[in-house]
Amino acid sequence: MKAYMKGEFDFIGVKSNARKLALRECISELGVPKDSEFNAVIKEMWMSPYREVHYCAQELVERKKWWRQEESIILIEHLIRNNQWWDSIDFIAATLVGSYFKCHGVDKTRIRSWNQENDIWVVRTSILFQLKYKNEVDLPFLSELILPHLESQEFFIQKAIGWILRQVSKSNPDFVRGFMSEHLLKPTSHREAIKYI
């Protein structure tokens, strides 16, 4: 598991199904942390050296639907900016950030700010947060977020661009075809984008 993650994190060695079962059993026995202590518990879990604990932390945020709390964006952004790698960012972007902005309305000022950062994981979040929006994706805004990064040499940004376009192509293939006819994608982005069209 550590090798798969390029040595970025230490692992206990618990596979996904066993970890999820352990989390369910822990919740069944102890319950979900109370609102007053929830942020502190999640941040403490996020400080763990073990990646499985990080997975449990982000899944607890989703299980509690903590994104319904308007101030939860502070905690979510903390998760984005710490212990970053594609595995956590993809869950946080699509599930936590995506749900948050569906619930509270998209804060375009915040997303634009993320999109302009030098931190590739924050940029990746800004591109992927609409991943589960299906036919509700704000296509002009998505274009605005992708365009500054079309020439990026960063693999994880290229992959994010292709991935979001691939998802959009399921509900709006004409948009993706049009976007690709007007803009040259990097090979990694292109391979992802055309998968379903």
CYANA upper distance limits for C-alpha pairs under 8 A (distance plus 0.5 A):
  1 MET  CA      5 MET  CA      6.98
  1 MET  CA     11 PHE  CA      7.30
  1 MET  CA     13 GLY  CA      7.45
  2 LYS  CA      6 LYS  CA      6.93
  2 LYS  CA      7 GLY  CA      5.57
  2 LYS  CA      8 GLU  CA      7.63
  2 LYS  CA      9 PHE  CA      6.78
  2 LYS  CA     10 ASP  CA      6.58
  2 LYS  CA     11 PHE  CA      6.66
  3 ALA  CA      7 GLY  CA      5.84
  5 MET  CA      9 PHE  CA      7.53
  8 GLU  CA     85 TRP  CA      8.39
  9 PHE  CA     49 PRO  CA      7.56
  9 PHE  CA     50 TYR  CA      7.19
  9 PHE  CA     51 ARG  CA      6.62
 10 ASP  CA     49 PRO  CA      6.65
 10 ASP  CA     50 TYR  CA      5.61
 10 ASP  CA     51 ARG  CA      6.75
 11 PHE  CA     49 PRO  CA      8.44
 11 PHE  CA     50 TYR  CA      5.50
 11 PHE  CA     51 ARG  CA      6.03
 11 PHE  CA     52 GLU  CA      7.03
 12 ILE  CA     50 TYR  CA      6.80
 12 ILE  CA     51 ARG  CA      8.26
 12 ILE  CA     52 GLU  CA      7.52
 14 VAL  CA     18 ALA  CA      6.86
 14 VAL  CA     19 ARG  CA      6.42
 14 VAL  CA     52 GLU  CA      7.75
 15 LYS  CA     19 ARG  CA      6.55
 16 SER  CA     20 LYS  CA      6.64
 17 ASN  CA     21 LEU  CA      6.67
 18 ALA  CA     22 ALA  CA      6.62
 19 ARG  CA     23 LEU  CA      6.71
 19 ARG  CA     52 GLU  CA      7.78
 19 ARG  CA     56 CYS  CA      8.37
 20 LYS  CA     24 ARG  CA      6.71
 20 LYS  CA     56 CYS  CA      8.13
 21 LEU  CA     25 GLU  CA      6.70
 22 ALA  CA     26 CYS  CA      6.59
 23 LEU  CA     27 ILE  CA      6.65
 23 LEU  CA     56 CYS  CA      7.27
 24 ARG  CA     28 SER  CA      6.53
 25 GLU  CA     29 GLU  CA      6.67
 26 CYS  CA     30 LEU  CA      6.34
 26 CYS  CA     31 GLY  CA      7.73
 27 ILE  CA     31 GLY  CA      4.84
 27 ILE  CA     32 VAL  CA      6.18
 32 VAL  CA     60 LEU  CA      8.12
 32 VAL  CA     64 LYS  CA      7.88
 33 PRO  CA     37 GLU  CA      6.87
 33 PRO  CA     38 PHE  CA      5.77
 33 PRO  CA     41 VAL  CA      7.79
 34 LYS  CA     38 PHE  CA      6.17
 35 ASP  CA     39 ASN  CA      8.28
 37 GLU  CA     41 VAL  CA      6.70
 38 PHE  CA     42 ILE  CA      6.72
 39 ASN  CA     43 LYS  CA      6.64
 39 ASN  CA     75 LEU  CA      7.18
 40 ALA  CA     44 GLU  CA      6.59
 41 VAL  CA     45 MET  CA      6.69
 42 ILE  CA     46 TRP  CA      6.59
 42 ILE  CA     57 ALA  CA      5.98
 42 ILE  CA     58 GLN  CA      8.26
 42 ILE  CA     60 LEU  CA      8.47
 42 ILE  CA     61 VAL  CA      8.31
 43 LYS  CA     47 MET  CA      6.88
 43 LYS  CA     75 LEU  CA      8.41
 43 LYS  CA     79 LEU  CA      8.47
 44 GLU  CA     48 SER  CA      7.41
 45 MET  CA     53 VAL  CA      6.51
 45 MET  CA     54 HIS  CA      6.70
 45 MET  CA     57 ALA  CA      6.52
 46 TRP  CA     53 VAL  CA      7.54
 46 TRP  CA     54 HIS  CA      5.67
 46 TRP  CA     57 ALA  CA      7.14
 46 TRP  CA     79 LEU  CA      7.89
 46 TRP  CA     83 ASN  CA      8.04
 48 SER  CA     53 VAL  CA      7.00
 48 SER  CA     54 HIS  CA      7.66
 50 TYR  CA     54 HIS  CA      7.53
 51 ARG  CA     55 TYR  CA      6.94
 52 GLU  CA     56 CYS  CA      6.85
 53 VAL  CA     57 ALA  CA      6.69
 54 HIS  CA     58 GLN  CA      6.87
 54 HIS  CA     88 SER  CA      8.43
 55 TYR  CA     59 GLU  CA      6.66
 55 TYR  CA     88 SER  CA      7.77
 56 CYS  CA     60 LEU  CA      6.55
 57 ALA  CA     61 VAL  CA      7.00
 58 GLN  CA     62 GLU  CA      6.99
 58 GLN  CA     91 PHE  CA      8.43
 58 GLN  CA     92 ILE  CA      7.75
 59 GLU  CA     63 ARG  CA      6.46
 60 LEU  CA     64 LYS  CA      6.54
 61 VAL  CA     65 LYS  CA      6.58
 61 VAL  CA     66 TRP  CA      5.85
 61 VAL  CA     67 TRP  CA      7.86
 61 VAL  CA     96 LEU  CA      8.25
 62 GLU  CA     66 TRP  CA      6.92
 62 GLU  CA     67 TRP  CA      7.92
 62 GLU  CA     95 THR  CA      7.98
 62 GLU  CA     96 LEU  CA      7.13
 66 TRP  CA     72 SER  CA      7.01
 67 TRP  CA     72 SER  CA      6.12
 67 TRP  CA     73 ILE  CA      7.66
 67 TRP  CA     96 LEU  CA      6.99
 67 TRP  CA     97 VAL  CA      8.29
 67 TRP  CA     99 SER  CA      7.18
 67 TRP  CA    100 TYR  CA      5.42
 67 TRP  CA    103 CYS  CA      8.29
 68 ARG  CA     72 SER  CA      8.03
 68 ARG  CA    100 TYR  CA      7.00
 68 ARG  CA    103 CYS  CA      6.97
 68 ARG  CA    104 HIS  CA      8.29
 70 GLU  CA    100 TYR  CA      8.46
 70 GLU  CA    104 HIS  CA      7.53
 71 GLU  CA     75 LEU  CA      8.36
 72 SER  CA     76 ILE  CA      6.72
 73 ILE  CA     77 GLU  CA      6.38
 73 ILE  CA     97 VAL  CA      8.29
 73 ILE  CA    100 TYR  CA      7.95
 74 ILE  CA     78 HIS  CA      6.78
 75 LEU  CA     79 LEU  CA      6.94
 76 ILE  CA     80 ILE  CA      6.84
 76 ILE  CA     92 ILE  CA      8.00
 76 ILE  CA     96 LEU  CA      7.71
 76 ILE  CA     97 VAL  CA      7.71
 77 GLU  CA     81 ARG  CA      6.71
 78 HIS  CA     82 ASN  CA      6.70
 79 LEU  CA     83 ASN  CA      7.88
 79 LEU  CA     84 GLN  CA      8.32
 79 LEU  CA     92 ILE  CA      8.28
 80 ILE  CA     84 GLN  CA      6.95
 80 ILE  CA     88 SER  CA      8.44
 80 ILE  CA     89 ILE  CA      6.83
 80 ILE  CA     92 ILE  CA      7.56
 80 ILE  CA    121 TRP  CA      7.81
 80 ILE  CA    122 VAL  CA      7.18
 80 ILE  CA    125 THR  CA      8.41
 81 ARG  CA    121 TRP  CA      8.18
 81 ARG  CA    122 VAL  CA      7.61
 84 GLN  CA     88 SER  CA      7.12
 84 GLN  CA     89 ILE  CA      7.10
 84 GLN  CA    121 TRP  CA      7.30
 85 TRP  CA     89 ILE  CA      6.61
 85 TRP  CA    121 TRP  CA      7.74
 86 TRP  CA     90 ASP  CA      6.32
 86 TRP  CA    121 TRP  CA      8.05
 86 TRP  CA    156 PHE  CA      8.19
 87 ASP  CA     91 PHE  CA      7.27
 88 SER  CA     92 ILE  CA      6.57
 89 ILE  CA     93 ALA  CA      6.24
 89 ILE  CA    121 TRP  CA      7.24
 89 ILE  CA    124 ARG  CA      8.25
 89 ILE  CA    125 THR  CA      7.10
 90 ASP  CA     94 ALA  CA      6.57
 90 ASP  CA    125 THR  CA      7.87
 90 ASP  CA    128 LEU  CA      8.01
 91 PHE  CA     95 THR  CA      5.97
 91 PHE  CA     96 LEU  CA      7.57
 92 ILE  CA     96 LEU  CA      5.32
 92 ILE  CA     97 VAL  CA      6.51
 92 ILE  CA    125 THR  CA      8.27
 93 ALA  CA     97 VAL  CA      5.43
 93 ALA  CA     98 GLY  CA      6.61
 93 ALA  CA    125 THR  CA      5.41
 93 ALA  CA    126 SER  CA      8.01
 93 ALA  CA    128 LEU  CA      6.39
 93 ALA  CA    129 PHE  CA      5.17
 94 ALA  CA     98 GLY  CA      5.53
 94 ALA  CA     99 SER  CA      8.07
 94 ALA  CA    125 THR  CA      8.46
 94 ALA  CA    128 LEU  CA      6.64
 94 ALA  CA    129 PHE  CA      5.29
 94 ALA  CA    130 GLN  CA      6.98
 94 ALA  CA    131 LEU  CA      5.99
 94 ALA  CA    132 LYS  CA      6.77
 95 THR  CA     99 SER  CA      6.29
 95 THR  CA    129 PHE  CA      8.27
 95 THR  CA    132 LYS  CA      8.28
 96 LEU  CA    100 TYR  CA      6.50
 97 VAL  CA    101 PHE  CA      6.76
 97 VAL  CA    129 PHE  CA      6.38
 98 GLY  CA    102 LYS  CA      6.72
 98 GLY  CA    129 PHE  CA      5.23
 98 GLY  CA    130 GLN  CA      6.24
 98 GLY  CA    131 LEU  CA      8.00
 98 GLY  CA    132 LYS  CA      7.77
 98 GLY  CA    133 TYR  CA      8.30
 99 SER  CA    103 CYS  CA      6.61
100 TYR  CA    104 HIS  CA      6.62
100 TYR  CA    105 GLY  CA      8.34
101 PHE  CA    105 GLY  CA      5.28
101 PHE  CA    106 VAL  CA      5.16
101 PHE  CA    107 ASP  CA      7.57
102 LYS  CA    106 VAL  CA      7.31
107 ASP  CA    111 ILE  CA      6.85
108 LYS  CA    112 ARG  CA      6.34
109 THR  CA    113 SER  CA      6.70
110 ARG  CA    114 TRP  CA      6.80
111 ILE  CA    115 ASN  CA      6.60
111 ILE  CA    126 SER  CA      6.16
112 ARG  CA    116 GLN  CA      6.88
112 ARG  CA    126 SER  CA      8.07
112 ARG  CA    145 LEU  CA      7.78
113 SER  CA    117 GLU  CA      7.19
114 TRP  CA    122 VAL  CA      6.15
114 TRP  CA    123 VAL  CA      6.16
114 TRP  CA    125 THR  CA      8.35
114 TRP  CA    126 SER  CA      6.58
115 ASN  CA    122 VAL  CA      7.49
115 ASN  CA    123 VAL  CA      5.11
115 ASN  CA    124 ARG  CA      8.32
115 ASN  CA    126 SER  CA      6.04
115 ASN  CA    127 ILE  CA      7.95
115 ASN  CA    145 LEU  CA      6.98
116 GLN  CA    123 VAL  CA      7.49
117 GLU  CA    122 VAL  CA      7.48
117 GLU  CA    123 VAL  CA      6.93
118 ASN  CA    123 VAL  CA      8.11
119 ASP  CA    123 VAL  CA      6.90
120 ILE  CA    124 ARG  CA      6.47
120 ILE  CA    154 GLU  CA      8.39
120 ILE  CA    156 PHE  CA      8.07
120 ILE  CA    157 ILE  CA      7.42
121 TRP  CA    125 THR  CA      6.67
122 VAL  CA    126 SER  CA      6.94
123 VAL  CA    127 ILE  CA      6.96
123 VAL  CA    157 ILE  CA      8.05
124 ARG  CA    128 LEU  CA      6.63
124 ARG  CA    156 PHE  CA      7.80
124 ARG  CA    157 ILE  CA      6.39
124 ARG  CA    160 ALA  CA      6.69
125 THR  CA    129 PHE  CA      6.29
126 SER  CA    145 LEU  CA      7.73
127 ILE  CA    142 LEU  CA      7.63
127 ILE  CA    145 LEU  CA      6.65
127 ILE  CA    146 ILE  CA      7.15
127 ILE  CA    160 ALA  CA      7.19
127 ILE  CA    161 ILE  CA      7.41
127 ILE  CA    164 ILE  CA      7.82
128 LEU  CA    160 ALA  CA      7.00
128 LEU  CA    161 ILE  CA      8.48
128 LEU  CA    164 ILE  CA      6.62
130 GLN  CA    134 LYS  CA      8.46
130 GLN  CA    137 VAL  CA      6.58
130 GLN  CA    164 ILE  CA      8.27
131 LEU  CA    164 ILE  CA      6.34
131 LEU  CA    167 GLN  CA      7.14
131 LEU  CA    168 VAL  CA      8.43
133 TYR  CA    137 VAL  CA      5.83
134 LYS  CA    167 GLN  CA      7.83
134 LYS  CA    168 VAL  CA      7.01
134 LYS  CA    170 LYS  CA      8.28
134 LYS  CA    171 SER  CA      6.76
135 ASN  CA    168 VAL  CA      8.04
135 ASN  CA    171 SER  CA      6.17
135 ASN  CA    172 ASN  CA      7.70
137 VAL  CA    142 LEU  CA      8.08
137 VAL  CA    168 VAL  CA      8.09
138 ASP  CA    142 LEU  CA      6.58
139 LEU  CA    143 SER  CA      6.67
140 PRO  CA    144 GLU  CA      6.79
141 PHE  CA    145 LEU  CA      6.80
142 LEU  CA    146 ILE  CA      6.73
143 SER  CA    147 LEU  CA      6.47
144 GLU  CA    148 PRO  CA      7.97
145 LEU  CA    149 HIS  CA      8.33
146 ILE  CA    150 LEU  CA      7.01
146 ILE  CA    161 ILE  CA      7.04
149 HIS  CA    157 ILE  CA      7.87
149 HIS  CA    158 GLN  CA      8.47
150 LEU  CA    158 GLN  CA      7.97
150 LEU  CA    184 LEU  CA      8.13
150 LEU  CA    185 LEU  CA      6.74
150 LEU  CA    186 LYS  CA      7.49
151 GLU  CA    185 LEU  CA      8.42
151 GLU  CA    186 LYS  CA      7.68
152 SER  CA    157 ILE  CA      7.40
152 SER  CA    158 GLN  CA      7.36
153 GLN  CA    157 ILE  CA      8.43
153 GLN  CA    158 GLN  CA      7.91
154 GLU  CA    158 GLN  CA      6.83
155 PHE  CA    159 LYS  CA      6.51
155 PHE  CA    188 THR  CA      8.09
156 PHE  CA    160 ALA  CA      6.60
157 ILE  CA    161 ILE  CA      6.79
158 GLN  CA    162 GLY  CA      6.88
158 GLN  CA    186 LYS  CA      7.27
158 GLN  CA    188 THR  CA      6.48
158 GLN  CA    189 SER  CA      5.55
159 LYS  CA    163 TRP  CA      6.48
159 LYS  CA    188 THR  CA      6.60
159 LYS  CA    189 SER  CA      5.97
159 LYS  CA    192 GLU  CA      7.75
160 ALA  CA    164 ILE  CA      6.65
160 ALA  CA    189 SER  CA      8.01
161 ILE  CA    165 LEU  CA      6.76
161 ILE  CA    189 SER  CA      6.23
161 ILE  CA    193 ALA  CA      8.35
162 GLY  CA    166 ARG  CA      6.49
162 GLY  CA    188 THR  CA      7.52
162 GLY  CA    189 SER  CA      4.38
162 GLY  CA    190 HIS  CA      6.57
162 GLY  CA    191 ARG  CA      7.58
162 GLY  CA    192 GLU  CA      5.04
162 GLY  CA    193 ALA  CA      5.04
163 TRP  CA    167 GLN  CA      6.81
163 TRP  CA    189 SER  CA      7.87
163 TRP  CA    192 GLU  CA      6.21
163 TRP  CA    193 ALA  CA      6.85
164 ILE  CA    168 VAL  CA      6.68
164 ILE  CA    193 ALA  CA      8.16
165 LEU  CA    169 SER  CA      6.53
165 LEU  CA    176 VAL  CA      6.76
165 LEU  CA    192 GLU  CA      8.16
165 LEU  CA    193 ALA  CA      5.58
166 ARG  CA    170 LYS  CA      7.48
166 ARG  CA    176 VAL  CA      8.49
166 ARG  CA    192 GLU  CA      6.47
166 ARG  CA    193 ALA  CA      4.78
166 ARG  CA    194 ILE  CA      7.00
166 ARG  CA    195 LYS  CA      6.96
166 ARG  CA    196 TYR  CA      7.23
167 GLN  CA    171 SER  CA      8.17
168 VAL  CA    172 ASN  CA      6.19
168 VAL  CA    173 PRO  CA      7.42
168 VAL  CA    176 VAL  CA      7.60
169 SER  CA    173 PRO  CA      4.49
169 SER  CA    174 ASP  CA      7.94
169 SER  CA    175 PHE  CA      7.84
169 SER  CA    176 VAL  CA      6.30
169 SER  CA    193 ALA  CA      8.08
169 SER  CA    196 TYR  CA      7.19
169 SER  CA    197 ILE  CA      7.35
170 LYS  CA    196 TYR  CA      7.35
172 ASN  CA    176 VAL  CA      7.43
173 PRO  CA    177 ARG  CA      6.65
173 PRO  CA    197 ILE  CA      7.08
174 ASP  CA    178 GLY  CA      6.49
175 PHE  CA    179 PHE  CA      6.51
176 VAL  CA    180 MET  CA      6.56
176 VAL  CA    193 ALA  CA      8.11
177 ARG  CA    181 SER  CA      6.62
178 GLY  CA    182 GLU  CA      6.86
179 PHE  CA    183 HIS  CA      6.51
180 MET  CA    184 LEU  CA      6.84
180 MET  CA    185 LEU  CA      7.51
185 LEU  CA    189 SER  CA      6.36
185 LEU  CA    190 HIS  CA      5.99
186 LYS  CA    190 HIS  CA      6.53
187 PRO  CA    191 ARG  CA      6.58
188 THR  CA    192 GLU  CA      7.08
189 SER  CA    193 ALA  CA      6.56
190 HIS  CA    194 ILE  CA      6.73
191 ARG  CA    195 LYS  CA      7.07
